[in-house]
Amino acid sequence: MTDNLETMSREELQKLISDAQKALKTVDARRMAEAKRAAELAAKEYGFSLDEVLQSGTKASKGAPKYVNPEDPTQTWTGRGRKPNWLIEAMDAGKSLDDMAI
């Protein structure tokens, strides 16, 4: 095939590249569809749909809020992770966590 490529014109080579890129996209699309069907069958074996399996892999919720900013009730904190600035400022002002508990 190398000998064949060396005798081709620039236009013929570019057409060959273009055709090969289209063929690769077709192959990728077909393999993606096959992978999706295989994943759907695997999920079905366990009694789930593929959508259910994929949704279960999303990040879990942060949890229910336990504390609220008395100055702005839209600001809450679950008690996990870094303390928000509003909480730190309220505690510096003399309030306790119990004062802000929901």
C-alpha positions as CSV (number, residue, x, y, z in Angstrom):
1,M,0.0,0.0,0.0
2,T,2.9,2.3,0.7
3,D,3.9,2.1,-3.0
4,N,0.4,3.0,-3.9
5,L,0.4,6.1,-1.7
6,E,3.6,7.4,-3.2
7,T,2.1,7.5,-6.7
8,M,-1.0,9.3,-5.6
9,S,-1.4,13.0,-6.2
10,R,-2.0,15.5,-3.4
11,E,-5.7,15.7,-4.2
12,E,-6.0,11.9,-4.2
13,L,-4.2,11.7,-0.8
14,Q,-6.5,14.4,0.7
15,K,-9.6,12.6,-0.6
16,L,-8.2,9.4,0.9
17,I,-7.7,11.1,4.2
18,S,-11.2,12.6,4.1
19,D,-12.7,9.2,3.3
20,A,-10.7,7.6,6.1
21,Q,-11.9,10.2,8.6
22,K,-15.6,9.6,7.6
23,A,-15.1,5.9,7.9
24,L,-13.6,6.3,11.4
25,K,-16.6,8.4,12.5
26,T,-18.9,5.6,11.2
27,V,-16.9,3.0,13.0
28,D,-16.9,5.0,16.2
29,A,-20.7,5.6,16.0
30,R,-21.4,1.9,15.4
31,R,-19.1,0.9,18.3
32,M,-20.7,3.4,20.6
33,A,-24.2,2.1,19.8
34,E,-22.9,-1.5,20.4
35,A,-21.4,-0.4,23.8
36,K,-24.7,1.3,24.8
37,R,-26.7,-1.9,23.9
38,A,-24.3,-4.0,25.9
39,A,-24.5,-1.6,28.9
40,E,-28.3,-1.7,28.7
41,L,-28.4,-5.5,28.6
42,A,-26.0,-5.6,31.6
43,A,-28.1,-3.2,33.6
44,K,-31.3,-5.2,32.7
45,E,-29.7,-8.4,34.0
46,Y,-29.6,-6.7,37.4
47,G,-33.1,-5.3,37.1
48,F,-32.2,-1.7,36.3
49,S,-32.5,0.5,33.3
50,L,-29.3,2.1,32.0
51,D,-30.6,5.5,33.0
52,E,-31.1,4.4,36.6
53,V,-27.6,3.0,36.8
54,L,-26.1,6.2,35.3
55,Q,-28.1,8.5,37.6
56,S,-27.0,6.5,40.7
57,G,-23.5,7.4,39.9
58,T,-24.1,11.1,40.2
59,K,-22.8,13.0,43.2
60,A,-24.9,12.4,46.3
61,S,-26.7,15.4,47.8
62,K,-24.9,17.4,50.5
63,G,-27.4,16.5,53.1
64,A,-30.1,18.4,55.0
65,P,-29.1,21.8,56.4
66,K,-28.7,21.9,60.1
67,Y,-27.8,25.6,60.6
68,V,-29.3,28.8,59.2
69,N,-28.0,32.4,59.0
70,P,-30.4,34.4,61.1
71,E,-29.6,37.5,59.0
72,D,-30.4,35.7,55.7
73,P,-32.4,32.5,55.9
74,T,-31.4,31.5,52.4
75,Q,-27.9,30.7,53.7
76,T,-27.7,27.4,55.3
77,W,-25.0,24.9,56.3
78,T,-25.2,21.1,56.7
79,G,-22.6,21.0,59.5
80,R,-20.1,19.2,57.2
81,G,-17.1,20.7,55.5
82,R,-15.7,24.2,55.9
83,K,-17.7,26.6,58.0
84,P,-19.3,29.4,55.9
85,N,-18.1,33.0,56.5
86,W,-21.6,34.0,57.8
87,L,-21.3,31.3,60.5
88,I,-17.8,32.3,61.5
89,E,-18.8,36.0,61.7
90,A,-21.9,35.2,63.9
91,M,-19.8,33.0,66.2
92,D,-17.2,35.8,66.5
93,A,-20.0,38.1,67.4
94,G,-20.9,35.8,70.4
95,K,-23.6,33.5,68.9
96,S,-23.3,29.8,69.4
97,L,-24.1,27.0,67.0
98,D,-27.3,26.2,68.9
99,D,-28.5,29.8,68.2
100,M,-28.3,29.0,64.5
101,A,-29.6,25.4,64.6
102,I,-32.7,24.7,62.5
